[in-house]
Amino acid sequence: MPSYWRHVNLVLKESEIVIEVLDARHINETRNVEIEKKIEKYGKKILYVINKCDLVKKQDLEAAKKKLKPSIFISSKDHLGTTMLKHKILELSKGKNTTVGVVGYPNVGKSSLINALAGRGKARTSSESGFTKGVQKVRVDAKIVVLDTPGVFPDMEKNTEKFGKTGAVDYSKIKDPEISALKLIEEKKEVLQKHFDIHENDEEEFLEKLALKFKKMSKGGSPDIEAAARLLLKAWQTGKVKQ
């Protein structure tokens, strides 16, 4: 992780504008306060880009837009909002050539955002969190160069429950996935009930019914709760569940 921070610090120093990519489903939880303080320290302009807006109802995003300024909503998957994002970058740079750093937690969609901006697959992407290992430079157009970075956590943050539900740690690798899944069910119960067609209010029983529904069983024939938890986290992290 320290080597990742060296990459991030380099990008912050080289960029005139820094985009912090946030997950529309977890806006506050995917803000990296440590990076935001560094951006302020270096005197750089910040632009909040709220990605995966296709997974959230429009009215749920309006409050966030008032708090985070300047901010743009996009869906890099559906190429929604990328033209507005380019205009905002040029507005902040006053039409001059500019270098833009892209930072954020793992798996918020930084590389996908860059590919959407550039209109072609210049930044390597993967659905697995932590895929980007170093700084990548991508020319978006004649005036905009973007620097991609590996996703990083704040140094002191060890919240695996949060990492699981935000996708910062891949569903296949997270330890104790039940903890993250139970918290996600608690917070997004109605959404998950609708998606999986399981109408159970108790979080643990929801996971049991999910295991039974998808035939995730342990050797003894009882519901495999860990497998069900990973299944739920996979659906959430990969954008299969819409709010």
FIVOMI-762917 format. One record per residue (C-alpha): residue in one letter; y, z, x. Coordinates in steps of 0.25 Angstrom, whole numbers, always signed. Each point is the difference from the previous one (the first is absolute). Layout:
REM residues N
+-------+-------+-------+-------+
| titor | north |    up |  east |
+-------+-------+-------+-------+
|     a |     Y |     Z |     X |
...
+-------+-------+-------+-------+
This chain:
REM residues 243
+-------+-------+-------+-------+
| titor | north |    up |  east |
+-------+-------+-------+-------+
|     m |    +0 |    +0 |    +0 |
|     p |   +10 |    +3 |   +11 |
|     s |    -1 |   -15 |    +5 |
|     y |    +3 |    -4 |   -15 |
|     w |   +13 |    +8 |    +1 |
|     r |    +4 |    -7 |   +13 |
|     h |    -1 |   -13 |    -8 |
|     v |    +8 |    +5 |   -11 |
|     n |   +11 |    +6 |    +9 |
|     l |    +1 |   -14 |    +7 |
|     v |    +2 |    -7 |   -13 |
|     l |   +10 |   +10 |    -5 |
|     k |    +8 |    -2 |   +12 |
|     e |    -1 |   -16 |    +0 |
|     s |    +3 |    -1 |   -15 |
|     e |   +14 |    -1 |    -6 |
|     i |    -6 |    +2 |   -14 |
|     v |   -13 |    +9 |    -3 |
|     i |    -8 |    -2 |   -13 |
|     e |    -8 |   +12 |    -4 |
|     v |   -11 |    -5 |    -9 |
|     l |    -4 |    +9 |   -11 |
|     d |   -11 |    +0 |   -11 |
|     a |    +5 |    -2 |   -14 |
|     r |   -11 |   +10 |    -5 |
|     h |    +4 |   +11 |   +10 |
|     i |   +14 |    -3 |    +4 |
|     n |    +4 |   +14 |    +5 |
|     e |   -14 |    +3 |    +6 |
|     t |    +1 |   -13 |    +9 |
|     r |   +14 |    +3 |    +5 |
|     n |    -1 |    +4 |   +15 |
|     v |   +11 |   +10 |    +2 |
|     e |    -2 |    +0 |   +15 |
|     i |    +2 |   -15 |    +1 |
|     e |   +12 |    +1 |    -9 |
|     k |    +6 |   +10 |    +9 |
|     k |    -2 |    -9 |   +12 |
|     i |    +7 |   -11 |    -7 |
|     e |   +12 |    +8 |    -3 |
|     k |    +0 |    +5 |   +15 |
|     y |    +0 |   -14 |    +5 |
|     g |   +11 |    -4 |    -9 |
|     k |    -8 |   -11 |    -7 |
|     k |    +1 |    -5 |   -14 |
|     i |   -12 |    +3 |    -9 |
|     l |    -5 |    -8 |   -12 |
|     y |   -10 |    +6 |    -9 |
|     v |   -10 |   -10 |    -5 |
|     i |    -9 |    +5 |   -11 |
|     n |   -13 |    -8 |    +0 |
|     k |   -11 |    -2 |   -10 |
|     c |   +10 |    +0 |   -11 |
|     d |   -10 |    -8 |    -8 |
|     l |    -9 |   +12 |    -2 |
|     v |   +11 |    +9 |    -6 |
|     k |    +8 |    -1 |   -13 |
|     k |   +14 |    -5 |    +2 |
|     q |    +7 |   +12 |    -7 |
|     d |    -7 |    +9 |   +10 |
|     l |    +7 |    -6 |   +11 |
|     e |   +14 |    +1 |    -4 |
|     a |    +2 |   +14 |    +3 |
|     a |    -5 |    -3 |   +14 |
|     k |   +10 |   -11 |    +2 |
|     k |   +12 |    +9 |    -3 |
|     k |    -5 |   +10 |   +10 |
|     l |    -3 |    -9 |   +12 |
|     k |   +11 |    -9 |    +4 |
|     p |    -1 |   -11 |    +4 |
|     s |   -13 |    -3 |    -6 |
|     i |    -8 |   -12 |    -5 |
|     f |   -13 |    -1 |    -8 |
|     i |   -10 |   -10 |    +4 |
|     s |   -15 |    -4 |    -2 |
|     s |    -4 |    -7 |   +13 |
|     k |   -13 |    -3 |    -6 |
|     d |    +7 |    -8 |   -11 |
|     h |   +12 |    -4 |    +8 |
|     l |    +9 |    +7 |   -10 |
|     g |   +14 |    +4 |    +6 |
|     t |    -2 |    -7 |   +13 |
|     t |   +12 |    -9 |    -2 |
|     m |    +9 |   +12 |    -4 |
|     l |    -5 |    +7 |   +12 |
|     k |    +4 |   -11 |    +9 |
|     h |   +14 |    +0 |    -6 |
|     k |    +1 |   +15 |    +2 |
|     i |    -3 |    -1 |   +14 |
|     l |   +10 |   -11 |    +2 |
|     e |   +10 |    +8 |    -7 |
|     l |    -2 |   +12 |    +9 |
|     s |    +1 |    -8 |   +12 |
|     k |   +12 |    -7 |    -5 |
|     g |    -6 |   -14 |    +1 |
|     k |    -3 |    +2 |   +15 |
|     n |   -13 |    -2 |    +8 |
|     t |    -7 |   +13 |    -1 |
|     t |   -13 |    +8 |    +4 |
|     v |    -7 |    +8 |   -11 |
|     g |   -10 |   +11 |    +3 |
|     v |   -10 |    +3 |   -11 |
|     v |    -6 |   +14 |    +0 |
|     g |    -8 |    +9 |    -9 |
|     y |   -13 |    +7 |    -3 |
|     p |   -13 |    -7 |    +2 |
|     n |    -4 |    -9 |   -11 |
|     v |   +14 |    -1 |    -8 |
|     g |    +0 |   -15 |    +3 |
|     k |    +8 |    -2 |   +12 |
|     s |    -7 |   -13 |    +5 |
|     s |    -2 |    -5 |   -14 |
|     l |   +15 |    +1 |    -2 |
|     i |    +3 |    -8 |   +13 |
|     n |   -10 |   -11 |    -4 |
|     a |    +7 |    -1 |   -14 |
|     l |   +14 |    -1 |    +7 |
|     a |    -5 |   -10 |   +10 |
|     g |    -8 |    -8 |   -10 |
|     r |   -12 |    -1 |    +9 |
|     g |   -10 |    +9 |    +7 |
|     k |    +7 |    +4 |   +12 |
|     a |    -2 |   +15 |    +0 |
|     r |   -15 |    +3 |    +0 |
|     t |    -4 |    +8 |   -13 |
|     s |   -12 |    +8 |    -5 |
|     s |    -3 |    +9 |   -12 |
|     e |    -4 |   +11 |   +10 |
|     s |   +10 |   +10 |    +4 |
|     g |    +5 |    +0 |   +14 |
|     f |    -4 |   -14 |    +3 |
|     t |   +13 |    -4 |    +8 |
|     k |    -1 |    +6 |   +14 |
|     g |   +12 |    -4 |    +7 |
|     v |   +14 |    -7 |    -2 |
|     q |    +0 |   -14 |    -6 |
|     k |   +12 |    -9 |    +0 |
|     v |    +1 |   -10 |   -11 |
|     r |   +12 |   -10 |    -2 |
|     v |    +3 |    -1 |   -15 |
|     d |   +10 |   -11 |    +1 |
|     a |   +12 |    -4 |    +9 |
|     k |    +7 |   +13 |    -2 |
|     i |   -10 |   +11 |    -2 |
|     v |   -11 |    +5 |   +10 |
|     v |    -9 |   +11 |    -5 |
|     l |    -7 |   +10 |    +9 |
|     d |   -13 |    +6 |    -7 |
|     t |    -5 |   +14 |    +5 |
|     p |   -13 |    +8 |    -2 |
|     g |    +1 |   +10 |   -11 |
|     v |    +2 |   +14 |    +4 |
|     f |    +0 |   +14 |    -6 |
|     p |   +11 |   +10 |    +3 |
|     d |    -5 |    +8 |   +13 |
|     m |    -3 |   +13 |    -8 |
|     e |    -6 |    -6 |   -13 |
|     k |   -14 |    +3 |    -2 |
|     n |    -1 |    -1 |   -15 |
|     t |   -13 |    -8 |    -2 |
|     e |    +1 |    +2 |   -15 |
|     k |   +12 |    -8 |    +0 |
|     f |    -5 |   -10 |   +10 |
|     g |   -12 |    -3 |    -9 |
|     k |    +8 |    -3 |   -13 |
|     t |   +11 |    -8 |    +7 |
|     g |   -10 |    -8 |    +8 |
|     a |    +6 |    +4 |   +14 |
|     v |   -15 |    +3 |    +3 |
|     d |   -10 |   -10 |    -4 |
|     y |    -9 |    +5 |   -12 |
|     s |   -13 |    -3 |    +9 |
|     k |    +5 |    +9 |   +11 |
|     i |    +7 |   +12 |    -6 |
|     k |    -7 |   +13 |    +1 |
|     d |    -3 |    +8 |   -13 |
|     p |    +4 |   -12 |    -9 |
|     e |    -2 |    +9 |   -13 |
|     i |   +13 |    +8 |    +4 |
|     s |    +9 |   -12 |    +0 |
|     a |    -8 |    -6 |   -13 |
|     l |    +2 |   +13 |    -8 |
|     k |   +15 |    +1 |    +4 |
|     l |    +2 |   -15 |    -4 |
|     i |    -7 |    +2 |   -13 |
|     e |    +8 |   +12 |    -3 |
|     e |   +13 |    -8 |    +2 |
|     k |    -4 |   -13 |    -6 |
|     k |   -10 |    +4 |   -10 |
|     e |    +4 |    -9 |   -12 |
|     v |    +1 |   -12 |    +9 |
|     l |   -14 |    +2 |    +6 |
|     q |    -6 |    +4 |   -13 |
|     k |    +5 |   -14 |    -6 |
|     h |    -4 |    -8 |   +13 |
|     f |   -14 |    +6 |    +0 |
|     d |    -2 |    +2 |   -15 |
|     i |    -3 |   +15 |    +3 |
|     h |    +7 |    +9 |   -10 |
|     e |    -3 |   +14 |    +7 |
|     n |   +11 |   +10 |    +3 |
|     d |    -7 |    +9 |   +10 |
|     e |    +1 |    -7 |   +14 |
|     e |   -13 |    +4 |    +5 |
|     e |    -7 |    -4 |   -13 |
|     f |    +8 |   -13 |    +1 |
|     l |    -7 |    -3 |   +14 |
|     e |   -13 |    +4 |    -5 |
|     k |    +1 |   -10 |   -12 |
|     l |    +5 |   -11 |   +10 |
|     a |   -12 |    +2 |    +9 |
|     l |    -9 |    -1 |   -12 |
|     k |    +7 |   -13 |    -5 |
|     f |    -1 |    -7 |   +13 |
|     k |   -14 |    +6 |    +3 |
|     k |    +4 |    +7 |   +12 |
|     m |   -11 |   +11 |    +1 |
|     s |    -5 |    +9 |   +11 |
|     k |   -15 |    +0 |    +4 |
|     g |    -2 |   +12 |    -9 |
|     g |    +5 |    -8 |   -12 |
|     s |   +13 |    +7 |    -2 |
|     p |   +13 |    -7 |    +0 |
|     d |    +5 |    -3 |   +14 |
|     i |   +14 |    +5 |    -1 |
|     e |    +4 |    -4 |   +14 |
|     a |    -4 |   -15 |    -3 |
|     a |    +8 |    +1 |   -13 |
|     a |   +12 |    +5 |    +7 |
|     r |    +0 |   -11 |   +11 |
|     l |    -2 |   -10 |   -12 |
|     l |   +12 |    +5 |    -7 |
|     l |    +9 |    +1 |   +13 |
|     k |    -5 |   -15 |    +3 |
|     a |    +5 |    -5 |   -13 |
|     w |   +13 |    +8 |    +1 |
|     q |    +3 |    -4 |   +15 |
|     t |    -3 |   -15 |    -2 |
|     g |    +9 |    -1 |   -12 |
|     k |   -11 |    -2 |   -11 |
|     v |    +7 |   +11 |    -8 |
|     k |   +13 |    -3 |    -7 |
|     q |    +9 |   +11 |    -5 |
+-------+-------+-------+-------+
